[in-house]
């Protein structure tokens, strides 16, 4: 089928672009004779990653757990608040003003405070990640719930459906494409939030490894952690694309033979 073939072609093109970038990086490092403490070659970074795979696996497990927990909390909070604002429209201006205030607060200023207040465990990392992911979910979900198909909205009005029924059967399904658009942004941001929170104080995790590698100018270790985070971000994004096609089946384009 033509759609499936286009999908495979796009994946192959993406892999080709990444490989071309890595090969160009490798050639530039060797061609200019750059030392590892300035810019390590990808081959050296991968060798470091495979040599210390157990250490990176344990650190990734901790960071991904923090990011996943924060993402779930942020999504639930954003969807709950968006639903409340749709069912109670008079609260929108005040709540959105508070949400924008939270979003505008610099993450690097909040993370140390949460570490002081909540300790060096996983709780401040989860809170930071939830704060990072909350706002995109709230804005996108609210936009989807407030702008369903006008023809369907008129149909529900003709049926004299109450606000709750309209929300459950029209506004909530209409928000799903917007929600997945927010998740494609929020899921990689969750990893960033967890890493930034670990920089302010943590016993483990990829952020902790990156900070120690940076302070010791051990760039191969630093780039190995970056590679793990980049691969995880791409994997999560790809999984969300597949999940979106499976859940929002009514938006799926028809396959062309």
C-alpha positions in Angstrom: 0.0 0.0 0.0 1.2 3.4 -0.9 0.8 5.0 2.5 2.8 2.2 4.2 5.5 2.6 1.5 5.7 6.3 2.2 6.0 5.6 5.9 8.9 3.2 5.4 10.6 5.7 3.0 10.3 8.5 5.6 11.9 6.3 8.3 14.7 5.3 6.0 15.3 9.0 5.0 15.4 10.0 8.7 17.9 7.2 9.5 20.0 8.3 6.5 20.1 11.9 7.6 21.2 10.9 11.1 23.9 8.7 9.7 25.1 11.4 7.3 25.3 13.9 10.2 27.3 11.4 12.4 29.7 10.6 9.6 30.2 14.3 8.9 30.9 14.9 12.6 33.4 12.0 12.6 35.2 13.3 9.5 35.3 16.8 10.9 36.9 15.7 14.2 39.5 13.6 12.5 40.1 16.1 9.7 40.7 19.1 12.1 42.4 17.0 14.7 40.1 18.1 17.5 41.0 16.7 21.0 38.4 14.8 23.0 38.1 17.5 25.6 36.8 19.9 22.9 34.7 17.6 20.7 34.9 13.8 20.9 34.2 11.8 17.7 30.9 9.8 17.6 32.9 6.6 17.5 34.6 7.5 20.8 31.2 8.5 22.3 29.7 5.2 21.3 32.7 3.3 22.6 32.3 5.0 26.0 28.6 4.3 26.0 29.1 0.5 25.3 32.0 0.2 27.7 29.9 1.7 30.6 26.5 0.5 29.4 25.5 -0.7 32.9 26.2 2.7 34.5 24.3 4.5 31.8 21.4 2.0 31.9 21.0 2.5 35.7 21.1 6.3 35.3 18.7 6.2 32.4 16.3 4.1 34.4 16.2 6.7 37.1 15.9 9.7 34.8 13.2 8.1 32.6 11.2 7.1 35.7 11.3 10.7 37.0 10.4 12.0 33.5 7.6 9.5 33.0 6.0 10.2 36.4 6.2 14.0 35.9 4.7 13.6 32.4 1.7 11.6 33.7 1.1 14.1 36.5 1.4 17.1 34.1 -0.9 15.5 31.5 -3.5 14.6 34.1 -3.4 18.1 35.7 -3.6 19.8 32.3 -6.5 17.7 31.1 -8.4 18.1 34.4 -8.0 21.8 34.4 -8.9 22.1 30.7 -12.0 20.1 31.3 -12.9 22.3 34.3 -12.5 25.4 32.3 -14.8 24.1 29.5 -17.4 23.0 32.0 -17.1 26.3 34.0 -16.1 28.9 31.4 -16.1 31.9 33.8 -12.9 30.6 35.5 -10.8 30.7 32.4 -9.1 34.2 32.6 -8.0 33.8 36.3 -6.8 30.2 35.9 -4.9 30.9 32.6 -3.3 34.0 34.2 -2.0 31.7 37.0 -0.9 29.1 34.5 1.0 31.6 32.4 2.7 32.9 35.6 3.9 29.4 36.4 5.1 28.8 32.8 7.0 32.1 32.8 9.0 31.3 35.9 12.5 30.2 34.9 13.0 26.5 35.5 16.6 27.1 36.6 15.3 29.3 39.4 12.6 26.9 40.6 14.6 23.7 40.6 17.1 24.7 43.3 14.3 25.9 45.5 12.4 22.6 45.2 15.6 20.7 45.9 16.0 22.7 49.1 12.4 22.3 50.1 11.8 18.6 49.1 15.3 17.1 49.4 17.6 15.3 46.9 15.2 12.5 46.2 13.0 12.0 43.1 10.1 14.2 44.3 11.5 17.6 43.2 12.5 16.1 39.8 8.9 14.8 39.3 7.5 18.2 40.3 9.8 20.1 37.9 8.9 17.7 35.1 5.2 18.0 35.8 5.5 21.8 35.7 7.3 21.7 32.3 4.7 19.4 30.7 1.6 20.9 32.3 1.2 24.1 30.3 1.4 22.7 26.7 -1.1 20.1 27.6 -3.5 22.6 29.2 -3.3 25.1 26.2 -3.7 22.4 23.5 -6.4 20.4 25.3 -8.4 23.6 26.0 -8.1 24.7 22.4 -9.4 21.3 21.2 -12.3 21.3 23.6 -13.3 24.8 22.8 -13.3 24.3 19.0 -15.1 21.1 18.0 -16.7 20.8 14.6 -19.3 23.6 14.4 -21.7 21.3 12.5 -21.5 18.6 15.3 -21.9 21.3 17.9 -25.1 22.5 16.2 -26.3 18.9 16.0 -25.7 18.3 19.8 -27.6 21.6 20.4 -30.5 20.4 18.3 -30.5 17.2 20.3 -30.7 19.4 23.4 -27.7 17.6 24.9 -26.6 19.0 28.2 -23.1 20.4 28.9 -21.8 17.2 30.4 -22.9 15.0 27.5 -21.5 17.4 24.9 -18.2 17.4 26.8 -18.0 13.6 27.0 -19.2 12.8 23.5 -18.0 15.8 21.4 -15.5 18.1 23.1 -13.3 15.4 24.7 -12.8 13.4 21.5 -12.2 16.6 19.6 -9.4 17.5 21.9 -7.4 14.2 21.3 -5.5 15.5 18.2 -4.6 18.6 20.1 -3.6 16.5 23.1 -1.2 14.3 21.0 0.3 17.4 19.5 1.0 18.6 23.0 2.4 15.2 24.0 4.9 15.3 21.1 6.2 18.5 22.6 5.9 17.6 26.3 7.4 14.1 26.2 10.9 15.3 25.1 10.5 18.3 27.4 9.9 15.9 30.3 13.4 14.4 29.8 14.9 17.9 29.7 13.0 18.8 32.9 14.3 15.7 34.7 17.9 16.4 33.6 17.8 20.0 34.6 16.3 19.1 38.0 19.1 16.5 38.5 21.7 19.2 37.9 20.6 21.0 41.0 21.3 18.0 43.2 20.8 14.3 42.8 22.3 11.0 43.8 22.1 9.6 40.3 20.5 9.9 36.9 21.8 11.1 33.5 21.7 14.7 34.6 24.0 13.9 37.5 26.4 12.0 35.1 26.4 15.0 32.7 27.2 17.4 35.4 30.1 15.4 36.8 31.4 14.8 33.2 31.2 18.5 32.5 33.0 19.6 35.7 35.8 17.1 34.8 35.9 18.0 31.1 35.1 14.4 30.3 33.2 15.2 27.1 32.9 11.5 25.9 31.0 10.7 29.0 28.9 13.9 28.6 28.1 13.2 25.0 27.3 9.6 25.7 24.5 10.7 28.1 23.3 13.2 25.4 23.1 10.3 22.9 21.0 8.3 25.3 18.6 11.2 25.9 18.4 12.0 22.2 17.6 8.4 21.3 15.0 8.2 24.1 13.4 11.4 22.8 13.2 10.1 19.2 11.8 6.7 20.4 9.1 8.4 22.6 8.1 10.6 19.7 7.8 7.7 17.3 5.7 5.7 19.8 3.4 8.7 20.2 2.9 8.9 16.4 1.9 5.2 16.3 -0.3 5.6 19.4 -2.0 8.6 17.8 -2.8 6.7 14.6 -4.3 3.8 16.7 -6.4 5.9 19.1 -7.6 8.7 16.7 -8.6 6.2 14.0 -11.2 8.6 12.6 -8.4 11.0 11.5 -6.4 8.2 9.8 -6.0 8.8 6.1 -7.2 6.0 3.9 -4.5 3.7 2.4 -4.2 4.1 -1.4 -3.4 0.9 -3.4 
